[in-house]
Amino acid sequence: MATRNPDRVNAELQAWAVRGSGLSRVGLELHSNPVRVPGAAVPRGQRVWACLRLGRWGLSLAVALTAACGALLARGASADRIASAFVAVLLLAAGCSALNQVQERDDDRRLARTRNRPLPSGVLGPAPALVLAGVLLVAGFAGLVLAAANLAAAAWALAALVLYNGVYTPLKRHSALAFLPGAVAGALPPVIGAAMGGAVPSTAVVLAGTLFVWQLPHTWLVQLKHWTDYRQAPFPVFCKLFERSQLQRIVCVWCMAFAVLPAVLLQMAAGSAHPGLQTAVWCLSLVLAAVCLPFLAGERGERDYRRLEALLRVDIVVLVGLLACACRV
């Protein structure tokens, strides 16, 4: 019986091992990141769900609530007008979100955080998404025009649309500071709601300023949570300008600013008329400051980022509500 060369046997075994590990690796990647086969039919229910996801309704609902708070601050605002501001801005926010995902579909494919969205995953094509965005935007603008006392609310909404989809979204590919016009757009809903009744009161500007300051540390916290993903992104990102510990300190400083700003603005807008509400705002501010202070000590983990992000979200909801109630009473 002929004997085989041991070196040749070892080489064949290594080749089989390499091929086997490669197949296993490919199988694991396909399992964790399933890819739709081009031309394959997508179930109708999946397409409907993808259309709903385009609106990012949780975020759009939060935006609409700030618009309703702005309308609440307008003098003589009726319940119908407040409800109209809520519904119209909800549709506009969902439309802007859908249009944004059409614009960013190629970049979304390159980030693990966004590659499973309806367009980059291939579940939905850009044409139906663009149609849906158009329908939502037209319905939102129509609601503002029909329900408002003048065209001021529609003009502010148009400014938000231009800033978000016309400036912020395309600028993201060229500048790490693109979040600034995006934050301005995100701060305008209270002004849109207040404009439904005519003149925009200073208290609505207070709400808008609070929202602007809040968005910056929230944006940077998202980048800290997905640090590796964003650092490898093929377009400019703010986190590429700093080391992780430096960005943490920046987040901490902005959170401290956000913790103090609402209390100061409330004092300026309402004076000493609402001591109980002012005490509540200061207590909430102190809690936020206490949570973010450890970020100055050294690098934190993803769990710390999520905790601070959750607190920021709760904080802004409570603060907007307290500011609206204090200035309305």
Secondary structure as a PSIPRED ss2 file (coil, helix, strand):
# PSIPRED VFORMAT (PSIPRED V4.0)

   1 M C   1.000  0.000  0.000
   2 A C   1.000  0.000  0.000
   3 T C   1.000  0.000  0.000
   4 R C   1.000  0.000  0.000
   5 N C   1.000  0.000  0.000
   6 P H   0.000  1.000  0.000
   7 D H   0.000  1.000  0.000
   8 R H   0.000  1.000  0.000
   9 V H   0.000  1.000  0.000
  10 N H   0.000  1.000  0.000
  11 A H   0.000  1.000  0.000
  12 E H   0.000  1.000  0.000
  13 L H   0.000  1.000  0.000
  14 Q H   0.000  1.000  0.000
  15 A H   0.000  1.000  0.000
  16 W H   0.000  1.000  0.000
  17 A H   0.000  1.000  0.000
  18 V H   0.000  1.000  0.000
  19 R H   0.000  1.000  0.000
  20 G H   0.000  1.000  0.000
  21 S H   0.000  1.000  0.000
  22 G H   0.000  1.000  0.000
  23 L H   0.000  1.000  0.000
  24 S H   0.000  1.000  0.000
  25 R H   0.000  1.000  0.000
  26 V H   0.000  1.000  0.000
  27 G H   0.000  1.000  0.000
  28 L H   0.000  1.000  0.000
  29 E H   0.000  1.000  0.000
  30 L H   0.000  1.000  0.000
  31 H H   0.000  1.000  0.000
  32 S H   0.000  1.000  0.000
  33 N C   1.000  0.000  0.000
  34 P C   1.000  0.000  0.000
  35 V C   1.000  0.000  0.000
  36 R C   1.000  0.000  0.000
  37 V C   1.000  0.000  0.000
  38 P C   1.000  0.000  0.000
  39 G C   1.000  0.000  0.000
  40 A C   1.000  0.000  0.000
  41 A C   1.000  0.000  0.000
  42 V C   1.000  0.000  0.000
  43 P C   1.000  0.000  0.000
  44 R H   0.000  1.000  0.000
  45 G H   0.000  1.000  0.000
  46 Q H   0.000  1.000  0.000
  47 R H   0.000  1.000  0.000
  48 V H   0.000  1.000  0.000
  49 W H   0.000  1.000  0.000
  50 A H   0.000  1.000  0.000
  51 C H   0.000  1.000  0.000
  52 L H   0.000  1.000  0.000
  53 R H   0.000  1.000  0.000
  54 L H   0.000  1.000  0.000
  55 G C   1.000  0.000  0.000
  56 R C   1.000  0.000  0.000
  57 W H   0.000  1.000  0.000
  58 G H   0.000  1.000  0.000
  59 L H   0.000  1.000  0.000
  60 S H   0.000  1.000  0.000
  61 L H   0.000  1.000  0.000
  62 A H   0.000  1.000  0.000
  63 V H   0.000  1.000  0.000
  64 A H   0.000  1.000  0.000
  65 L H   0.000  1.000  0.000
  66 T H   0.000  1.000  0.000
  67 A H   0.000  1.000  0.000
  68 A H   0.000  1.000  0.000
  69 C H   0.000  1.000  0.000
  70 G H   0.000  1.000  0.000
  71 A H   0.000  1.000  0.000
  72 L H   0.000  1.000  0.000
  73 L H   0.000  1.000  0.000
  74 A C   1.000  0.000  0.000
  75 R C   1.000  0.000  0.000
  76 G C   1.000  0.000  0.000
  77 A C   1.000  0.000  0.000
  78 S C   1.000  0.000  0.000
  79 A H   0.000  1.000  0.000
  80 D H   0.000  1.000  0.000
  81 R H   0.000  1.000  0.000
  82 I H   0.000  1.000  0.000
  83 A H   0.000  1.000  0.000
  84 S H   0.000  1.000  0.000
  85 A H   0.000  1.000  0.000
  86 F H   0.000  1.000  0.000
  87 V H   0.000  1.000  0.000
  88 A H   0.000  1.000  0.000
  89 V H   0.000  1.000  0.000
  90 L H   0.000  1.000  0.000
  91 L H   0.000  1.000  0.000
  92 L H   0.000  1.000  0.000
  93 A H   0.000  1.000  0.000
  94 A H   0.000  1.000  0.000
  95 G H   0.000  1.000  0.000
  96 C H   0.000  1.000  0.000
  97 S H   0.000  1.000  0.000
  98 A H   0.000  1.000  0.000
  99 L H   0.000  1.000  0.000
 100 N H   0.000  1.000  0.000
 101 Q H   0.000  1.000  0.000
 102 V H   0.000  1.000  0.000
 103 Q H   0.000  1.000  0.000
 104 E C   1.000  0.000  0.000
 105 R H   0.000  1.000  0.000
 106 D H   0.000  1.000  0.000
 107 D H   0.000  1.000  0.000
 108 D H   0.000  1.000  0.000
 109 R C   1.000  0.000  0.000
 110 R C   1.000  0.000  0.000
 111 L C   1.000  0.000  0.000
 112 A C   1.000  0.000  0.000
 113 R C   1.000  0.000  0.000
 114 T C   1.000  0.000  0.000
 115 R C   1.000  0.000  0.000
 116 N C   1.000  0.000  0.000
 117 R C   1.000  0.000  0.000
 118 P C   1.000  0.000  0.000
 119 L C   1.000  0.000  0.000
 120 P C   1.000  0.000  0.000
 121 S C   1.000  0.000  0.000
 122 G C   1.000  0.000  0.000
 123 V C   1.000  0.000  0.000
 124 L C   1.000  0.000  0.000
 125 G C   1.000  0.000  0.000
 126 P H   0.000  1.000  0.000
 127 A H   0.000  1.000  0.000
 128 P H   0.000  1.000  0.000
 129 A H   0.000  1.000  0.000
 130 L H   0.000  1.000  0.000
 131 V H   0.000  1.000  0.000
 132 L H   0.000  1.000  0.000
 133 A H   0.000  1.000  0.000
 134 G H   0.000  1.000  0.000
 135 V H   0.000  1.000  0.000
 136 L H   0.000  1.000  0.000
 137 L H   0.000  1.000  0.000
 138 V H   0.000  1.000  0.000
 139 A H   0.000  1.000  0.000
 140 G H   0.000  1.000  0.000
 141 F H   0.000  1.000  0.000
 142 A H   0.000  1.000  0.000
 143 G H   0.000  1.000  0.000
 144 L H   0.000  1.000  0.000
 145 V H   0.000  1.000  0.000
 146 L H   0.000  1.000  0.000
 147 A H   0.000  1.000  0.000
 148 A C   1.000  0.000  0.000
 149 A C   1.000  0.000  0.000
 150 N C   1.000  0.000  0.000
 151 L C   1.000  0.000  0.000
 152 A H   0.000  1.000  0.000
 153 A H   0.000  1.000  0.000
 154 A H   0.000  1.000  0.000
 155 A H   0.000  1.000  0.000
 156 W H   0.000  1.000  0.000
 157 A H   0.000  1.000  0.000
 158 L H   0.000  1.000  0.000
 159 A H   0.000  1.000  0.000
 160 A H   0.000  1.000  0.000
 161 L H   0.000  1.000  0.000
 162 V H   0.000  1.000  0.000
 163 L H   0.000  1.000  0.000
 164 Y H   0.000  1.000  0.000
 165 N H   0.000  1.000  0.000
 166 G H   0.000  1.000  0.000
 167 V H   0.000  1.000  0.000
 168 Y H   0.000  1.000  0.000
 169 T H   0.000  1.000  0.000
 170 P H   0.000  1.000  0.000
 171 L H   0.000  1.000  0.000
 172 K C   1.000  0.000  0.000
 173 R C   1.000  0.000  0.000
 174 H C   1.000  0.000  0.000
 175 S C   1.000  0.000  0.000
 176 A C   1.000  0.000  0.000
 177 L C   1.000  0.000  0.000
 178 A C   1.000  0.000  0.000
 179 F H   0.000  1.000  0.000
 180 L H   0.000  1.000  0.000
 181 P H   0.000  1.000  0.000
 182 G H   0.000  1.000  0.000
 183 A H   0.000  1.000  0.000
 184 V H   0.000  1.000  0.000
 185 A H   0.000  1.000  0.000
 186 G H   0.000  1.000  0.000
 187 A H   0.000  1.000  0.000
 188 L C   1.000  0.000  0.000
 189 P H   0.000  1.000  0.000
 190 P H   0.000  1.000  0.000
 191 V H   0.000  1.000  0.000
 192 I H   0.000  1.000  0.000
 193 G H   0.000  1.000  0.000
 194 A H   0.000  1.000  0.000
 195 A H   0.000  1.000  0.000
 196 M C   1.000  0.000  0.000
 197 G C   1.000  0.000  0.000
 198 G C   1.000  0.000  0.000
 199 A C   1.000  0.000  0.000
 200 V C   1.000  0.000  0.000
 201 P C   1.000  0.000  0.000
 202 S H   0.000  1.000  0.000
 203 T H   0.000  1.000  0.000
 204 A H   0.000  1.000  0.000
 205 V H   0.000  1.000  0.000
 206 V H   0.000  1.000  0.000
 207 L H   0.000  1.000  0.000
 208 A H   0.000  1.000  0.000
 209 G H   0.000  1.000  0.000
 210 T H   0.000  1.000  0.000
 211 L H   0.000  1.000  0.000
 212 F H   0.000  1.000  0.000
 213 V H   0.000  1.000  0.000
 214 W H   0.000  1.000  0.000
 215 Q H   0.000  1.000  0.000
 216 L H   0.000  1.000  0.000
 217 P H   0.000  1.000  0.000
 218 H H   0.000  1.000  0.000
 219 T H   0.000  1.000  0.000
 220 W H   0.000  1.000  0.000
 221 L H   0.000  1.000  0.000
 222 V H   0.000  1.000  0.000
 223 Q H   0.000  1.000  0.000
 224 L H   0.000  1.000  0.000
 225 K H   0.000  1.000  0.000
 226 H C   1.000  0.000  0.000
 227 W H   0.000  1.000  0.000
 228 T H   0.000  1.000  0.000
 229 D H   0.000  1.000  0.000
 230 Y H   0.000  1.000  0.000
 231 R H   0.000  1.000  0.000
 232 Q C   1.000  0.000  0.000
 233 A C   1.000  0.000  0.000
 234 P C   1.000  0.000  0.000
 235 F C   1.000  0.000  0.000
 236 P C   1.000  0.000  0.000
 237 V C   1.000  0.000  0.000
 238 F H   0.000  1.000  0.000
 239 C H   0.000  1.000  0.000
 240 K H   0.000  1.000  0.000
 241 L H   0.000  1.000  0.000
 242 F C   1.000  0.000  0.000
 243 E C   1.000  0.000  0.000
 244 R H   0.000  1.000  0.000
 245 S H   0.000  1.000  0.000
 246 Q H   0.000  1.000  0.000
 247 L H   0.000  1.000  0.000
 248 Q H   0.000  1.000  0.000
 249 R H   0.000  1.000  0.000
 250 I H   0.000  1.000  0.000
 251 V H   0.000  1.000  0.000
 252 C H   0.000  1.000  0.000
 253 V H   0.000  1.000  0.000
 254 W H   0.000  1.000  0.000
 255 C H   0.000  1.000  0.000
 256 M H   0.000  1.000  0.000
 257 A H   0.000  1.000  0.000
 258 F H   0.000  1.000  0.000
 259 A H   0.000  1.000  0.000
 260 V H   0.000  1.000  0.000
 261 L H   0.000  1.000  0.000
 262 P H   0.000  1.000  0.000
 263 A H   0.000  1.000  0.000
 264 V H   0.000  1.000  0.000
 265 L H   0.000  1.000  0.000
 266 L H   0.000  1.000  0.000
 267 Q H   0.000  1.000  0.000
 268 M H   0.000  1.000  0.000
 269 A H   0.000  1.000  0.000
 270 A H   0.000  1.000  0.000
 271 G C   1.000  0.000  0.000
 272 S C   1.000  0.000  0.000
 273 A C   1.000  0.000  0.000
 274 H C   1.000  0.000  0.000
 275 P H   0.000  1.000  0.000
 276 G H   0.000  1.000  0.000
 277 L H   0.000  1.000  0.000
 278 Q H   0.000  1.000  0.000
 279 T H   0.000  1.000  0.000
 280 A H   0.000  1.000  0.000
 281 V H   0.000  1.000  0.000
 282 W H   0.000  1.000  0.000
 283 C H   0.000  1.000  0.000
 284 L H   0.000  1.000  0.000
 285 S H   0.000  1.000  0.000
 286 L H   0.000  1.000  0.000
 287 V H   0.000  1.000  0.000
 288 L H   0.000  1.000  0.000
 289 A H   0.000  1.000  0.000
 290 A H   0.000  1.000  0.000
 291 V H   0.000  1.000  0.000
 292 C H   0.000  1.000  0.000
 293 L H   0.000  1.000  0.000
 294 P H   0.000  1.000  0.000
 295 F H   0.000  1.000  0.000
 296 L H   0.000  1.000  0.000
 297 A C   1.000  0.000  0.000
 298 G C   1.000  0.000  0.000
 299 E C   1.000  0.000  0.000
 300 R C   1.000  0.000  0.000
 301 G C   1.000  0.000  0.000
 302 E H   0.000  1.000  0.000
 303 R H   0.000  1.000  0.000
 304 D H   0.000  1.000  0.000
 305 Y H   0.000  1.000  0.000
 306 R H   0.000  1.000  0.000
 307 R H   0.000  1.000  0.000
 308 L H   0.000  1.000  0.000
 309 E H   0.000  1.000  0.000
 310 A H   0.000  1.000  0.000
 311 L H   0.000  1.000  0.000
 312 L H   0.000  1.000  0.000
 313 R H   0.000  1.000  0.000
 314 V H   0.000  1.000  0.000
 315 D H   0.000  1.000  0.000
 316 I H   0.000  1.000  0.000
 317 V H   0.000  1.000  0.000
 318 V H   0.000  1.000  0.000
 319 L H   0.000  1.000  0.000
 320 V H   0.000  1.000  0.000
 321 G H   0.000  1.000  0.000
 322 L H   0.000  1.000  0.000
 323 L H   0.000  1.000  0.000
 324 A H   0.000  1.000  0.000
 325 C H   0.000  1.000  0.000
 326 A H   0.000  1.000  0.000
 327 C H   0.000  1.000  0.000
 328 R H   0.000  1.000  0.000
 329 V C   1.000  0.000  0.000
